[in-house]
Amino acid sequence: MISESALLAKVPTQLYIGGQWVDGAAGGTIPVHDPATGDTIATIADATPEDGIRALDAAVEAAAAWAATPARVRGELLRAAWELLTERADEFALLMTLEMGKPFAEAKGEVAYGGEFLRWFAEEAPRIQGRYGPNPEGTGRMIVTQRPVGPCFFITPWNFPLAMATRKIAPALAAGCTVVIKPATLTPLTTLAFAQLLEEVGVPAGVVNVITTSTSNAVSEPIIRDPRLRKLSFTGSTPVGVKLLEQAAQGVLRTSMELGGNAPFIVFEDADLDRAVDAAMLAKFRNIGEACTAANRFLVHADVADEFTRRVTERVAAMKVGRGTEEGVTIGPLIDGKAVAKASELVADAVSRGARVETGGEAVDGPGTFYRPTVVSGIAAGSDILREEIFGPVLAISTFTDEADAVRRANDTEYGLVSYVFTRDLARGQRMIDQLETGMMGLNVGVVSNAAAPFGGVKQSGLGREGGAEGIHEYLDTKYTLTPLS
């Protein structure tokens, strides 16, 4: 495998605008840190609002030619990107481990997952369809066509640096749209390396532009308010999403918002506990718990709560904490000190209300920003941990005895991204599909994300869908034309 120093030396550190790697207008820079050590691993360009508009200029200039590029050609470029990404999976995985902290094995999983969006939308590009036929009155013919929305602006989070970029870029390019993407300042290197890969496979200049900045709002707002922009897609917290929607309203932009979550994980008394425990480990501790789809509230039937708690505690206590490049590590560092403090505060609040720490429950001395994988049982109503997104390796258990109460508590949140249900009763499973207020659900499974499936939530978890047959339509406008019969 390539060494860390050799890999970091290959990654671009400038802005990517109009097919050129350039410094920011003001010449400023931003340090990028390894959360496992606190060390600075790279210094990248710091874009100004002027740079942001230059990136939009490039996307606008390239838009007409890219929209006119045959769908098959667009698809083949995405296919080539998938093939090259797959070939360099170890490099991209190591890069994510260095800048975000996730264990190397999990990072390899993200490369595979993120790559699937390239492959899926490579196949969807030539399948963009319309329809033609007579109107009901028999007075004319209706022609319905799909056309690219236009230039797009993407704001991506730090927790899945590759997958969040490919999940947005792939459908946009497949539909014929050009993009400006602003990755998170904490984890920008993966997006810069991916832009370099797209350049290498032949994506034309200006089709994809990357800006990194320490002043996100100052750079983003002028882009969002520019009348040439036609689409905004954001993944991140609900409060930030609300502000972006307010800005987008002025231009009546098409928007996709993948926002916060507070996922319930319901274990009924008839559940297969072996399956439920295996799924709990995935649903909670995948990506160190730093995922919007992470199970946040474990609602376990009182008849099986003690056994479920015993089993998960045994598994969690055996997890190895350390730098993601080390052999056997399953829990890497949290992204920064604020994340560690939040996990500590949520656990402390739960304990103050009568909860019990079964294992973990404390930060790990530095260097690095580590928090021990934790199980907390007996969570009382009103605890902060039931209302706030944990975004860390803390599994919080409360009990129920009545199905209707479980549903009520599961739905008692402003969020509605994903839910998990474990039961052997098929009728009950169908009732949960109908009654749980979430955009996605895992029935006897702990991971639901798939490039072929529509990812997204309801309520304050967001708008729109990413992935699946639905994903490309987020980047297409529908046009209806009526022609006379003769």
C-alpha positions as CSV (number, residue, x, y, z in Angstrom):
1,M,0.0,0.0,0.0
2,I,1.1,3.6,-0.7
3,S,2.7,5.4,2.3
4,E,0.8,8.1,4.1
5,S,3.3,10.8,3.0
6,A,3.4,9.7,-0.6
7,L,-0.4,9.7,-0.7
8,L,-0.8,13.1,0.8
9,A,1.8,14.4,-1.7
10,K,-0.4,13.4,-4.6
11,V,-3.6,15.1,-3.4
12,P,-4.3,18.6,-4.9
13,T,-4.5,21.4,-2.4
14,Q,-5.8,24.2,-4.6
15,L,-9.3,25.2,-5.8
16,Y,-10.5,23.4,-9.0
17,I,-12.2,26.0,-11.2
18,G,-12.8,25.7,-14.9
19,G,-10.5,22.8,-15.3
20,Q,-7.6,24.6,-13.6
21,W,-6.0,24.1,-10.2
22,V,-5.7,27.6,-8.7
23,D,-5.0,29.4,-5.5
24,G,-7.7,31.4,-3.8
25,A,-8.0,35.1,-4.7
26,A,-6.7,36.2,-1.3
27,G,-4.0,33.6,-1.1
28,G,-5.3,32.3,2.3
29,T,-5.0,28.7,3.4
30,I,-6.7,26.2,5.8
31,P,-5.0,23.4,7.8
32,V,-6.4,19.9,7.6
33,H,-5.9,17.7,10.7
34,D,-5.8,14.0,11.4
35,P,-8.3,13.7,14.3
36,A,-6.5,10.6,15.6
37,T,-3.3,12.6,16.3
38,G,-4.2,16.3,16.0
39,D,-1.4,16.7,13.5
40,T,-1.7,18.9,10.4
41,I,-1.6,16.6,7.3
42,A,-2.2,19.2,4.6
43,T,-2.8,22.9,3.9
44,I,-5.4,23.8,1.3
45,A,-6.6,26.9,-0.5
46,D,-9.1,29.1,1.3
47,A,-11.7,30.4,-1.2
48,T,-13.2,33.8,-1.1
49,P,-16.7,34.9,-2.3
50,E,-15.0,36.0,-5.4
51,D,-13.6,32.5,-6.0
52,G,-17.1,31.1,-5.5
53,I,-18.5,33.2,-8.2
54,R,-15.6,32.3,-10.5
55,A,-16.5,28.6,-9.9
56,L,-20.1,29.3,-10.8
57,D,-19.0,31.3,-13.9
58,A,-17.1,28.2,-15.0
59,A,-20.1,25.9,-14.4
60,V,-22.4,28.2,-16.3
61,E,-20.0,28.5,-19.2
62,A,-19.7,24.7,-19.5
63,A,-23.5,24.0,-19.0
64,A,-24.8,24.2,-22.6
65,A,-22.1,22.0,-24.1
66,W,-22.4,19.4,-21.3
67,A,-26.2,19.3,-21.6
68,A,-25.8,18.7,-25.3
69,T,-23.2,15.9,-24.7
70,P,-24.9,12.5,-25.6
71,A,-26.2,10.6,-22.6
72,R,-24.1,7.6,-23.6
73,V,-20.9,9.7,-23.5
74,R,-21.8,11.1,-20.1
75,G,-22.5,7.6,-18.8
76,E,-19.3,6.2,-20.1
77,L,-17.3,9.0,-18.3
78,L,-19.0,8.0,-15.1
79,R,-18.3,4.4,-15.8
80,A,-14.6,5.2,-16.3
81,A,-14.6,7.1,-13.1
82,W,-16.0,4.1,-11.2
83,E,-13.4,1.8,-12.7
84,L,-10.5,4.1,-11.8
85,L,-11.9,4.7,-8.3
86,T,-12.2,0.9,-7.8
87,E,-8.6,0.5,-9.0
88,R,-7.5,3.1,-6.4
89,A,-9.7,2.0,-3.6
90,D,-6.9,1.6,-1.1
91,E,-5.6,5.1,-1.7
92,F,-9.0,6.7,-1.3
93,A,-9.7,4.6,1.8
94,L,-6.5,5.6,3.4
95,L,-7.1,9.3,2.6
96,M,-10.5,9.2,4.3
97,T,-9.0,7.4,7.3
98,L,-6.3,10.1,7.6
99,E,-8.6,13.1,7.4
100,M,-11.8,11.8,9.0
101,G,-10.6,9.0,11.3
102,K,-12.8,6.1,10.3
103,P,-11.1,2.6,10.4
104,F,-9.5,1.6,7.1
105,A,-11.9,-1.3,6.6
106,E,-14.9,1.0,6.9
107,A,-13.3,3.5,4.6
108,K,-12.9,0.7,2.0
109,G,-16.6,0.0,2.4
110,E,-17.3,3.7,1.7
111,V,-15.2,3.6,-1.5
112,A,-17.3,0.6,-2.7
113,Y,-20.6,2.4,-1.7
114,G,-19.6,5.7,-3.1
115,G,-18.4,4.1,-6.3
116,E,-21.8,2.5,-6.8
117,F,-23.4,5.9,-7.4
118,L,-21.0,6.4,-10.3
119,R,-21.8,2.9,-11.8
120,W,-25.6,3.3,-11.1
121,F,-26.0,6.7,-12.7
122,A,-23.7,5.7,-15.6
123,E,-26.4,3.2,-16.4
124,E,-29.3,5.7,-15.7
125,A,-27.9,8.5,-18.0
126,P,-29.1,6.9,-21.3
127,R,-32.4,5.9,-19.7
128,I,-33.8,9.4,-19.3
129,Q,-37.2,9.1,-20.8
130,G,-40.2,11.2,-21.9
131,R,-43.6,10.2,-23.4
132,Y,-45.7,11.0,-26.4
133,G,-49.4,10.4,-27.1
134,P,-52.7,12.0,-27.9
135,N,-54.5,14.1,-25.3
136,P,-57.8,12.8,-23.9
137,E,-59.8,15.2,-26.0
138,G,-58.3,14.0,-29.2
139,T,-57.4,17.5,-30.3
140,G,-53.6,17.2,-30.2
141,R,-50.5,15.3,-29.3
142,M,-48.7,15.6,-26.0
143,I,-44.9,15.5,-25.9
144,V,-43.3,15.3,-22.4
145,T,-39.5,15.6,-22.3
146,Q,-36.8,15.9,-19.6
147,R,-34.0,18.4,-19.6
148,P,-31.2,19.2,-17.2
149,V,-32.0,21.6,-14.4
150,G,-28.9,23.6,-15.0
151,P,-25.9,24.6,-12.9
152,C,-25.9,23.1,-9.4
153,F,-24.3,23.9,-6.1
154,F,-23.5,21.1,-3.6
155,I,-22.5,21.4,0.0
156,T,-21.3,18.2,1.5
157,P,-20.5,17.1,5.1
158,W,-17.4,15.7,6.7
159,N,-18.6,12.2,7.8
160,F,-18.7,10.5,4.4
161,P,-16.2,12.5,2.3
162,L,-16.4,10.3,-0.8
163,A,-20.0,9.0,-0.8
164,M,-21.6,12.3,-0.2
165,A,-19.7,13.7,-3.2
166,T,-20.5,10.9,-5.6
167,R,-24.1,10.7,-4.5
168,K,-24.6,14.3,-5.7
169,I,-22.1,14.6,-8.6
170,A,-23.0,11.3,-10.3
171,P,-26.8,12.0,-10.9
172,A,-26.1,15.6,-11.8
173,L,-23.5,14.7,-14.5
174,A,-25.7,11.9,-15.7
175,A,-28.6,14.3,-16.2
176,G,-26.4,16.8,-18.0
177,C,-25.9,19.4,-15.2
178,T,-22.7,21.1,-14.3
179,V,-21.7,21.6,-10.6
180,V,-19.8,23.6,-8.0
181,I,-19.1,21.5,-4.9
182,K,-18.0,22.8,-1.5
183,P,-16.7,20.0,0.7
184,A,-16.5,20.3,4.5
185,T,-13.4,22.1,5.7
186,L,-12.7,19.3,8.1
187,T,-12.4,16.7,5.3
188,P,-11.8,18.3,1.9
189,L,-9.0,16.1,0.6
190,T,-11.1,13.2,-0.6
191,T,-13.2,15.6,-2.7
192,L,-10.2,17.2,-4.2
193,A,-8.7,13.8,-5.0
194,F,-12.0,12.8,-6.6
195,A,-12.1,15.9,-8.8
196,Q,-8.6,15.0,-9.9
197,L,-9.8,11.6,-10.8
198,L,-12.7,13.0,-12.9
199,E,-10.2,15.3,-14.7
200,E,-8.1,12.3,-15.4
201,V,-10.9,10.3,-17.0
202,G,-11.8,13.2,-19.2
203,V,-14.7,15.1,-17.7
204,P,-14.6,18.4,-19.5
205,A,-13.3,21.6,-17.9
206,G,-16.0,23.5,-15.9
207,V,-18.3,20.6,-15.5
208,V,-17.1,19.9,-12.0
209,N,-15.6,22.7,-9.9
210,V,-14.4,22.4,-6.3
211,I,-14.1,25.3,-3.8
212,T,-12.8,24.9,-0.2
213,T,-13.3,27.7,2.3
214,S,-13.2,28.6,6.0
215,T,-16.0,31.1,5.5
216,S,-18.8,28.8,4.3
217,N,-21.7,31.2,4.6
218,A,-19.9,34.2,3.0
219,V,-18.9,32.1,0.0
220,S,-22.1,30.1,-0.3
221,E,-24.7,32.8,-0.1
222,P,-23.6,34.8,-3.2
223,I,-23.7,31.5,-5.2
224,I,-27.1,30.6,-3.9
225,R,-28.5,34.0,-4.6
226,D,-27.1,34.2,-8.1
227,P,-29.9,33.9,-10.6
228,R,-27.8,31.6,-12.9
229,L,-27.8,28.9,-10.3
230,R,-30.8,26.4,-10.6
231,K,-30.2,23.7,-8.0
232,L,-29.0,23.5,-4.5
233,S,-28.2,20.2,-2.7
234,F,-27.1,20.1,0.9
235,T,-26.3,17.3,3.4
236,G,-25.9,18.4,7.0
237,S,-27.7,19.7,10.0
238,T,-31.4,20.8,10.0
239,P,-30.7,24.3,11.3
240,V,-28.2,25.0,8.5
241,G,-30.5,23.4,6.0
242,V,-33.3,25.8,7.1
243,K,-31.1,28.8,6.5
244,L,-30.1,27.5,3.1
245,L,-33.7,27.0,2.1
246,E,-34.5,30.6,3.1
247,Q,-31.7,31.8,0.8
248,A,-32.8,29.5,-2.0
249,A,-36.3,30.7,-1.8
250,Q,-35.4,34.1,-3.4
251,G,-34.4,32.3,-6.6
252,V,-37.0,29.6,-6.4
253,L,-34.2,27.0,-6.6
254,R,-34.8,23.3,-6.9
255,T,-33.5,22.0,-3.6
256,S,-32.5,18.6,-2.1
257,M,-31.9,18.6,1.6
258,E,-30.6,15.6,3.5
259,L,-30.7,16.8,7.1
260,G,-30.6,15.5,10.6
261,G,-31.9,12.2,12.0
262,N,-33.1,10.7,15.3
263,A,-33.5,7.0,14.2
264,P,-35.5,4.7,16.4
265,F,-34.3,1.0,16.6
266,I,-37.3,-1.0,17.9
267,V,-36.8,-4.5,19.2
268,F,-40.1,-6.4,19.8
269,E,-40.4,-9.4,22.1
270,D,-40.5,-11.8,19.2
271,A,-37.4,-10.5,17.5
272,D,-34.5,-12.8,16.5
273,L,-32.1,-11.4,19.1
274,D,-29.0,-12.7,17.3
275,R,-30.0,-10.8,14.2
276,A,-31.1,-7.7,16.2
277,V,-27.8,-7.5,18.1
278,D,-25.7,-7.9,14.9
279,A,-27.8,-5.2,13.3
280,A,-27.5,-2.9,16.3
281,M,-23.7,-3.0,16.1
282,L,-24.0,-1.9,12.4
283,A,-26.8,0.6,12.9
284,K,-25.1,2.3,15.8
285,F,-21.3,2.0,15.4
286,R,-20.9,2.1,11.6
287,N,-18.7,5.2,10.9
288,I,-18.1,5.5,14.7
289,G,-21.7,6.5,15.1
290,E,-21.2,9.6,13.0
291,A,-23.9,9.0,10.5
292,C,-27.4,10.6,10.0
293,T,-28.7,7.0,9.6
294,A,-27.2,5.9,12.9
295,A,-29.7,4.4,15.4
296,N,-30.2,7.0,18.0
297,R,-32.9,5.6,20.3
298,F,-33.0,1.9,21.1
299,L,-36.6,1.0,22.1
300,V,-36.5,-2.6,23.4
301,H,-39.5,-4.6,24.7
302,A,-39.2,-5.2,28.4
303,D,-39.4,-9.0,28.0
304,V,-36.1,-9.0,26.1
305,A,-34.4,-5.8,27.3
306,D,-32.1,-7.5,29.8
307,E,-30.8,-10.1,27.4
308,F,-30.4,-7.5,24.5
309,T,-28.5,-5.2,26.8
310,R,-26.2,-8.0,28.0
311,R,-25.4,-9.1,24.5
312,V,-24.7,-5.6,23.1
313,T,-22.7,-4.6,26.1
314,E,-20.5,-7.7,25.7
315,R,-19.9,-6.8,22.0
316,V,-19.3,-3.1,22.7
317,A,-16.9,-3.7,25.5
318,A,-14.7,-5.8,23.2
319,M,-14.4,-3.1,20.5
320,K,-10.9,-1.8,19.9
321,V,-10.3,2.0,20.0
322,G,-7.5,3.6,18.1
323,R,-6.2,5.2,14.9
324,G,-8.0,3.8,11.9
325,T,-4.8,2.6,10.3
326,E,-4.0,0.2,13.1
327,E,-4.9,-3.5,12.8
328,G,-8.1,-4.5,14.4
329,V,-9.4,-1.1,15.3
330,T,-13.2,-0.8,15.0
331,I,-13.7,2.6,16.7
332,G,-11.6,5.6,15.5
333,P,-11.6,9.1,16.8
334,L,-14.5,11.5,16.6
335,I,-14.1,14.3,14.2
336,D,-13.1,16.9,16.8
337,G,-13.2,18.0,20.4
338,K,-16.8,19.4,20.1
339,A,-18.0,15.9,19.2
340,V,-16.4,14.4,22.2
341,A,-17.8,17.0,24.5
342,K,-21.3,16.5,23.1
343,A,-21.2,12.7,23.6
344,S,-20.0,13.3,27.2
345,E,-22.7,15.8,27.9
346,L,-25.5,13.5,26.6
347,V,-24.3,10.6,28.6
348,A,-23.9,12.7,31.8
349,D,-27.5,14.1,31.3
350,A,-28.9,10.6,30.9
351,V,-27.1,9.3,34.0
352,S,-28.3,12.3,36.1
353,R,-31.9,11.2,35.2
354,G,-31.3,7.7,36.4
355,A,-29.7,5.9,33.4
356,R,-26.9,3.3,33.9
357,V,-23.6,3.1,32.0
358,E,-23.1,-0.5,31.1
359,T,-19.7,0.0,29.5
360,G,-17.7,3.0,28.3
361,G,-19.1,6.4,29.1
362,E,-15.9,8.4,29.0
363,A,-13.4,10.2,26.7
364,V,-10.0,8.7,26.1
365,D,-7.0,10.8,26.9
366,G,-5.3,12.4,23.9
367,P,-3.7,12.8,21.6
368,G,-6.7,12.6,19.3
369,T,-10.4,13.0,19.9
370,F,-11.5,9.6,21.1
371,Y,-14.6,8.5,23.0
372,R,-15.1,5.0,24.3
373,P,-17.9,3.0,22.7
374,T,-20.7,3.1,25.2
375,V,-23.9,1.4,26.2
376,V,-26.3,3.3,28.5
377,S,-29.5,1.6,29.7
378,G,-32.6,2.8,31.5
379,I,-32.9,6.0,29.6
380,A,-35.7,8.1,31.2
381,A,-38.2,10.2,29.3
382,G,-37.1,13.8,28.9
383,S,-33.4,12.9,28.6
384,D,-31.5,15.0,26.0
385,I,-30.1,11.8,24.4
386,L,-33.7,11.0,23.2
387,R,-34.1,14.3,21.5
388,E,-30.7,15.2,20.1
389,E,-28.7,13.4,17.4
390,I,-25.8,11.7,19.2
391,F,-23.3,11.5,16.3
392,G,-21.0,9.3,18.4
393,P,-20.5,5.7,19.6
394,V,-23.2,5.7,22.3
395,L,-26.0,3.1,22.3
396,A,-28.9,4.3,24.5
397,I,-31.6,1.9,25.6
398,S,-35.1,2.4,27.0
399,T,-37.9,-0.1,27.3
400,F,-41.5,-0.4,26.3
401,T,-44.3,-3.0,26.8
402,D,-46.9,-1.9,24.3
403,E,-46.7,-1.7,20.4
404,A,-48.7,1.4,20.2
405,D,-46.5,3.1,22.8
406,A,-43.4,2.1,20.9
407,V,-44.8,3.6,17.7
408,R,-45.8,6.8,19.5
409,R,-42.3,7.2,21.0
410,A,-40.6,6.4,17.8
411,N,-42.6,9.1,16.0
412,D,-42.1,11.6,18.9
413,T,-39.4,13.6,17.1
414,E,-39.3,16.4,14.5
415,Y,-37.0,14.1,12.5
416,G,-38.0,11.3,10.1
417,L,-35.0,9.9,8.2
418,V,-34.8,6.2,9.0
419,S,-36.2,3.7,11.4
420,Y,-35.2,0.1,12.3
421,V,-37.6,-2.6,13.4
422,F,-37.0,-6.2,14.5
423,T,-39.9,-8.6,14.7
424,R,-40.8,-12.1,13.3
425,D,-44.4,-11.0,12.9
426,L,-45.0,-10.1,9.2
427,A,-48.3,-8.4,10.0
428,R,-46.6,-6.3,12.6
429,G,-43.8,-5.5,10.2
430,Q,-46.3,-4.2,7.7
431,R,-48.0,-2.1,10.4
432,M,-44.6,-0.5,11.2
433,I,-44.1,0.3,7.5
434,D,-47.4,2.1,7.5
435,Q,-47.1,3.8,10.9
436,L,-43.5,4.9,11.4
437,E,-43.0,8.5,10.1
438,T,-39.6,8.0,8.3
439,G,-38.5,8.1,4.7
440,M,-36.7,4.9,5.0
441,M,-37.0,1.8,7.2
442,G,-34.9,-1.3,7.9
443,L,-37.1,-4.3,8.7
444,N,-34.8,-6.9,10.4
445,V,-31.7,-5.2,8.9
446,G,-29.3,-2.6,10.3
447,V,-28.0,-0.9,7.1
448,V,-30.4,0.5,4.5
449,S,-28.2,2.7,2.2
450,N,-27.9,1.5,-1.4
451,A,-27.2,3.4,-4.6
452,A,-30.2,1.7,-6.2
453,A,-32.5,2.9,-3.5
454,P,-34.1,6.4,-2.9
455,F,-32.3,7.9,0.2
456,G,-34.1,10.7,2.1
457,G,-36.4,11.6,4.9
458,V,-39.6,13.3,5.9
459,K,-40.5,16.1,8.4
460,Q,-37.3,18.0,9.3
461,S,-35.0,15.3,8.0
462,G,-35.2,16.8,4.5
463,L,-36.6,17.1,1.0
464,G,-35.9,15.1,-2.1
465,R,-34.2,11.8,-2.7
466,E,-30.7,10.7,-3.6
467,G,-30.0,7.4,-5.4
468,G,-32.3,5.0,-7.1
469,A,-34.4,5.7,-10.2
470,E,-35.7,8.8,-8.3
471,G,-32.3,10.3,-7.8
472,I,-31.7,11.5,-11.4
473,H,-35.1,13.2,-11.5
474,E,-33.8,15.6,-8.8
475,Y,-31.7,17.1,-11.7
476,L,-34.2,17.1,-14.5
477,D,-37.0,19.6,-15.4
478,T,-40.1,18.2,-17.1
479,K,-41.3,20.1,-20.2
480,Y,-44.7,19.5,-21.8
481,T,-45.4,20.5,-25.4
482,L,-48.8,20.3,-27.2
483,T,-48.9,19.9,-31.0
484,P,-52.0,19.9,-33.2
485,L,-53.1,16.7,-34.8
486,S,-52.4,18.2,-38.2
